Amino acid sequence: MARSLRLALAIVEATSIPLILLLSLYILSGYQMLLPGIYIMPAARTIHTDRVLRAVFLALVYLHSLTGFIIMCERRIRGKLLRIAAEYTAIAALSILIAVSLIIELMLG
């Protein structure tokens, strides 16, 4: 179990900086689209509506939140059966959430 926990922690650490960068990019480009007088970056609309960036963002959010939740379960929940149930529930809930987001993305595009 220690090896999988180290792997989950490595995934959380590896996805945190790209997530912060993408989130900052989305926030700044969104503000620039809302307030035309502010010029932060060129082609804010193109950046903000790019499908590849949204797909990368969704994948990173999925990995980060899933592994973070698994780490929390492993550290906080003592009962093995309850821990496994919580982890599978998180996997199912996050997978459904990401699937719905991707379906909406495909329908809009």
C-alpha positions in Angstrom: 0.0 0.0 0.0 2.9 2.4 0.6 4.0 2.2 -3.0 0.6 3.1 -4.3 0.4 6.0 -1.8 3.7 7.3 -3.0 2.6 7.1 -6.6 -0.6 8.9 -5.7 1.3 11.7 -4.0 3.7 12.0 -7.0 0.6 12.4 -9.3 -0.8 15.1 -7.0 2.5 16.9 -6.9 3.0 16.6 -10.7 -0.5 17.9 -11.6 -0.6 20.8 -9.1 1.7 23.3 -11.0 0.1 22.7 -14.4 -3.3 23.1 -12.9 -2.4 26.4 -11.2 -0.9 27.6 -14.5 -4.0 26.6 -16.6 -6.4 28.0 -14.0 -4.5 31.3 -14.0 -4.6 31.4 -17.8 -8.3 30.8 -17.8 -9.0 33.4 -15.1 -6.8 36.1 -16.9 -8.2 35.4 -20.3 -11.8 35.4 -18.9 -11.3 38.8 -17.2 -9.8 40.2 -20.5 -12.9 39.0 -22.4 -15.2 40.5 -19.8 -13.3 43.8 -19.5 -12.1 44.9 -23.0 -10.1 47.8 -21.6 -7.7 45.4 -19.9 -5.1 43.9 -22.1 -3.2 41.1 -20.4 -2.5 38.6 -23.3 -3.0 38.5 -27.0 -5.8 36.3 -28.3 -7.6 35.8 -25.0 -10.7 34.5 -26.6 -8.8 31.9 -28.6 -7.0 30.7 -25.4 -10.1 30.7 -23.3 -12.2 28.7 -25.8 -9.4 26.2 -26.9 -10.8 22.7 -26.8 -7.4 21.1 -26.3 -6.6 23.2 -23.3 -10.0 22.3 -21.8 -9.4 18.6 -22.4 -6.0 18.8 -20.7 -7.5 20.8 -17.9 -10.2 18.2 -17.3 -7.6 15.3 -17.4 -5.4 17.1 -14.9 -8.4 17.9 -12.6 -9.5 14.3 -12.8 -6.1 12.9 -11.9 -5.4 15.5 -9.2 -8.7 15.2 -7.4 -8.9 11.4 -7.7 -5.4 10.8 -6.3 -5.9 13.5 -3.7 -9.1 11.8 -2.5 -7.4 8.4 -2.4 -4.5 9.9 -0.3 -7.1 11.4 2.1 -8.9 8.1 2.4 -5.7 6.1 3.0 -4.6 8.5 5.7 -7.9 9.2 7.5 -10.2 6.1 7.2 -9.1 3.2 9.4 -11.5 0.5 8.4 -10.4 -1.3 5.3 -13.9 -2.0 4.0 -15.1 1.6 4.5 -11.9 3.0 2.9 -12.3 0.8 -0.2 -16.0 1.8 -0.4 -15.0 5.5 -0.2 -12.3 5.1 -2.8 -14.6 3.3 -5.3 -17.4 5.9 -4.6 -14.9 8.7 -5.4 -13.8 6.9 -8.6 -17.4 6.5 -9.7 -18.5 10.0 -8.8 -15.5 11.7 -10.4 -15.7 9.6 -13.5 -19.3 10.5 -14.0 -18.5 14.2 -13.5 -15.7 14.1 -16.0 -17.8 12.0 -18.5 -20.6 14.5 -18.3 -18.2 17.4 -18.9 -16.7 15.6 -21.9 -20.1 14.8 -23.3 -21.1 18.5 -23.0 -17.8 19.5 -24.6 -18.3 17.1 -27.6 -21.9 18.3 -28.0 -20.9 22.0 -28.1 -18.0 21.4 -30.5 
